[in-house]
Amino acid sequence: MGMQVYQEGSYKIYRAGHNYIVHNAQYEFKDKHSHVHDFQIAKKLIHCVSHQIIPRSFNFYLLTSLTRISDNEDYIKKVESLIEVRKQKGKKQQYCNRSA
């Protein structure tokens, strides 16, 4: 683990090389942490989890990061639901034209 550079409540951000690690300090490190490339994104993750916000602009990785650091089961289920909806949205139903 790297040097702690930020803390908000029980959430801590560590510098690890050129990346950052967000850790929910109420839990073991191996259980509740996520890696991100940008410090501002790390702070945004903490803000979203703290205020139970589910940003629609987040990609799959960042949405998964929210579930990894959160300890609120209802919030985790809502984020996972959004992930599943996005996965299904990309799938097309098989179409067969039988008019011939």
C-alpha atoms as one frame of an Amber mdcrd trajectory, in Angstrom:
protein
   0.000   0.000   0.000   1.132   3.558  -0.573   1.066   6.794   1.361  -2.300
   8.167   2.510  -3.091  11.413   0.676  -6.747  12.041   1.593  -9.410  11.006
   4.083 -13.142  11.675   4.270 -14.966   9.914   7.079 -13.972   6.266   7.053
 -12.737   6.422   3.447  -9.058   6.858   2.700  -7.163   7.438  -0.532  -3.638
   6.086  -0.905  -1.121   6.962  -3.597   0.255   3.806  -5.215   2.744   4.599
  -7.943   0.862   6.538 -10.619  -2.520   5.274  -9.386  -4.728   5.660  -6.320
  -6.419   3.208  -3.991  -9.725   4.005  -2.286 -10.211   2.056   0.952 -13.151
   1.827   3.346 -11.176   1.796   6.610 -14.026   0.205   8.581 -13.118  -3.078
   6.871 -10.014  -5.088   6.106  -8.084  -3.697   3.170  -8.569  -6.864   1.100
 -12.365  -6.685   1.538 -13.217  -3.057   0.726 -10.858  -1.278  -1.655 -10.629
  -0.301  -5.314  -7.922   1.007  -7.656  -8.365   4.077  -9.879  -6.076   6.136
 -12.121  -7.070   9.647 -11.054  -7.242  11.401  -7.686 -10.403  13.341  -8.606
 -12.149  10.103  -9.585 -11.144   8.602  -6.227 -12.704  11.583  -4.428 -15.832
  11.300  -6.620 -16.200   7.627  -5.642 -16.100   8.560  -1.969 -18.613  11.377
  -2.493 -21.013   9.099  -4.375 -20.858   6.309  -1.811 -21.193   8.724   1.113
 -24.284  10.396  -0.385 -25.776   7.246  -2.000 -25.490   8.749  -5.513 -25.459
   6.498  -8.569 -23.883   8.503 -11.398 -25.261   7.534 -14.809 -22.030   8.683
 -16.482 -19.825   6.102 -14.739 -18.545   3.165 -16.780 -18.701  -0.474 -15.642
 -15.370  -0.295 -13.833 -16.298   2.760 -11.762 -19.751   1.361 -10.966 -18.088
  -1.833  -9.773 -15.696   0.276  -7.705 -18.705   1.826  -5.944 -19.919  -1.640
  -4.942 -16.448  -2.637  -3.779 -16.028   0.229  -1.296 -19.632   0.647  -0.113
 -20.995  -1.097   2.976 -24.681  -0.278   2.316 -26.369  -3.405   0.906 -29.314
  -1.475  -0.614 -26.945   0.893  -2.424 -24.843  -2.017  -3.689 -27.973  -3.742
  -5.051 -29.057  -0.567  -6.870 -25.638  -0.136  -8.486 -25.502  -3.818  -9.460
 -28.977  -3.472 -10.951 -27.780  -0.574 -13.122 -24.788  -2.658 -14.235 -27.095
  -5.536 -15.237 -29.431  -3.205 -17.151 -26.467  -1.801 -19.084 -25.200  -5.280
 -19.879 -28.626  -6.315 -21.200 -29.010  -3.129 -23.205 -26.120  -4.102 -25.450
 -27.594  -7.492 -26.332 -29.860  -7.830 -29.347 -32.621 -10.358 -29.613 -32.078
 -12.870 -32.406 -34.192 -12.042 -35.433 -35.214 -14.489 -38.099 -37.200 -13.336
 -41.152 -39.471 -16.218 -42.126 -41.554 -14.406 -44.710 -39.861 -16.127 -47.657
